[in-house]
C-alpha cells in the first residue's frame, strides 16, 4: 500500500482510540462561535462579489 494510505489508516486508528477513551487527543481547538459567524459572512460576501464580477 502507499505511504499516504498507511498514514491515513494510522490516523484513523488513533481517532478510534481517542473516541473509545484509550488515548488523549494531542491537541484541541476552541472556536468562538461569533468569529465563525463573521468569517462565514465575509466568505459568502466575497464569493458573491466574485460571481458578480465574472458575469460582467
Secondary structure as UniProt FT lines:
FT   HELIX           3..19
FT   TURN            20..21
FT   HELIX           33..55
//
